[in-house]
Amino acid sequence: MPLPSSGTISMSQINTELGRGSTAAISINNAATGQYVGINTCGSPYPNNSQPHAMSEWYSYNHSASCCTPYGTFHSSYCSGCNLIYQYHDGACGFYTVDQGCHGPCGGGCCCPAFGVYAFTDCSYNPTNFCIETTDWYHDGTCGYYPVYSFICSC
């Protein structure tokens, strides 16, 4: 349990907060500089390294404070199936995820047909040879298309 934020703090309370026996011999300087156990700098406030040390440096010190990243801080992103997932810190040294839905960057074109899948055929008139030429279009894996000219003429 953290030390009080105001009022009197005793050396036995500091010993107890540091996980030592309440009646163990203690020096304010040795305690503040981590001579007995390391000072947990994850919580705030914590004793500083500046001499002379004072009892007031121990107000609200929590030796069990967690070094967890604050809630809502972005951590990473990854793909799961066709969905882009954002991962955020939960404030308790874990994470929570937010599904961003279907996005192209996942899996090289996720949510789009895979590379090489037939999409459609486009016909155009070629006035040079008086033919109707066809072009087959295929998915490029990133929600776009690429052509394969078949030049099949229907005159």
Beta strands, then each sheet from edge to edge (+ up, - down):
strand 1: 74-80
strand 2: 83-89
strand 3: 95-102
strand 4: 118-126
strand 5: 131-139
strand 6: 145-149
sheet 1: 1+ 2- 3+
sheet 2: 4+ 5- 6+
end
